[in-house]
Amino acid sequence: ADGVFDEGIDPARLWAFLATRVNDLVVALDRGTVVGFAYGTVLMRPDKPTEFVIRDVSVHKRYRRQAVARRLIERLRMNAADRGCEGVWVIAASDKSEAHAFYQALRGAETPGVVKYDWDVI
């Protein structure tokens, strides 16, 4: 999985992540080696329909432009539907033009004017 995940996989974190039905992780394999992944989380709110947030999509550079990411996102969208989600969305950094072009090619609707803020926990 070198060149796919940002850090090494911590087995305890992986099992905790997968132990609930609100998280989902899909992987692409080539002869048993992970060459891509996508993951996300079900977002439930009391005032809006349940949605699925794609948190990350990564494909090893040797496997890009071979529809790997498209298939990963399609699988997450199918899994989200199975979980009762009515929508799926992803945030892409404003300077990631390749990601924007990819999501637009998948017919994703851009949400104009959205800005993300981060905080450390207290």
C-alpha positions in Angstrom: 0.0 0.0 0.0 3.0 2.3 -0.3 2.0 5.5 -2.2 -1.7 5.0 -1.3 -2.3 5.7 2.4 -0.7 8.8 4.0 0.5 6.8 7.0 0.8 3.1 8.0 -2.4 1.3 8.9 -2.9 0.9 12.7 -4.9 -2.4 13.1 -6.7 -1.2 16.2 -7.8 2.0 14.5 -8.9 0.0 11.4 -11.1 -2.4 13.4 -12.6 0.5 15.5 -13.3 2.3 12.2 -15.0 -0.7 10.7 -16.9 -1.8 13.8 -19.7 0.6 13.2 -22.0 0.8 10.2 -21.5 4.6 9.9 -18.0 4.2 8.4 -17.1 2.6 5.2 -13.8 1.8 3.5 -13.4 0.3 0.1 -10.2 -0.7 -1.5 -8.9 -1.6 -5.0 -6.5 -4.5 -5.2 -4.0 -5.6 -7.8 -2.8 -9.2 -7.0 -3.5 -8.7 -3.3 -1.8 -5.3 -3.0 -3.9 -2.2 -2.2 -3.6 0.2 -5.1 -6.4 2.5 -4.1 -9.0 3.3 -1.4 -11.9 5.5 -0.6 -13.6 6.0 2.7 -16.4 8.0 4.3 -19.0 8.3 7.0 -22.8 8.4 7.3 -23.9 11.9 8.4 -27.2 11.8 10.3 -29.0 15.0 11.3 -32.4 15.6 12.9 -33.4 18.2 10.4 -32.1 16.9 7.1 -32.0 13.7 5.1 -29.2 11.2 5.9 -26.1 11.7 3.8 -22.8 10.0 3.2 -19.6 12.1 3.3 -16.6 10.8 1.3 -13.6 11.8 3.4 -10.8 10.6 1.2 -10.0 9.0 -2.2 -6.5 7.9 -3.1 -5.1 5.8 -5.9 -1.5 5.0 -6.4 0.0 7.1 -9.2 0.7 4.0 -11.4 -3.0 3.2 -11.4 -4.5 6.6 -12.0 -6.6 7.2 -15.1 -7.7 3.6 -15.2 -11.2 4.2 -13.6 -10.0 2.9 -10.2 -11.2 6.0 -8.3 -14.5 6.0 -10.3 -15.2 2.4 -9.3 -14.3 3.2 -5.6 -16.7 6.1 -5.5 -19.4 4.1 -7.3 -19.1 1.4 -4.6 -19.3 4.0 -1.8 -22.4 5.4 -3.4 -24.0 2.0 -3.6 -23.1 1.2 0.0 -24.5 4.6 1.0 -27.8 3.8 -0.6 -27.9 0.5 1.2 -27.5 2.5 4.5 -30.5 4.7 3.7 -28.5 7.8 2.6 -30.2 10.2 0.3 -27.1 12.0 -0.9 -23.3 11.7 -1.1 -20.8 14.5 -1.1 -17.1 15.2 -0.9 -14.9 18.2 -0.2 -12.0 18.9 -2.4 -9.3 21.5 -1.7 -9.6 24.5 -3.9 -6.1 24.0 -5.3 -6.7 20.4 -6.4 -7.8 21.1 -10.0 -7.3 17.5 -11.0 -9.8 16.4 -8.3 -12.3 19.0 -9.3 -12.2 17.9 -12.9 -12.6 14.3 -11.8 -15.6 15.0 -9.6 -17.2 17.1 -12.4 -16.6 14.2 -14.8 -18.6 12.0 -12.4 -21.4 14.6 -12.7 -20.9 15.8 -9.2 -22.7 19.2 -8.5 -20.3 21.8 -7.1 -21.5 23.7 -4.1 -20.4 27.3 -4.6 -19.2 29.4 -1.7 -18.4 26.6 0.8 -15.5 27.2 3.1 -14.2 24.7 5.6 -12.9 25.5 9.1 -10.9 23.2 11.4 -10.3 23.2 15.2 -8.2 21.2 17.6 -10.2 19.3 20.2 -10.4 20.9 23.7 
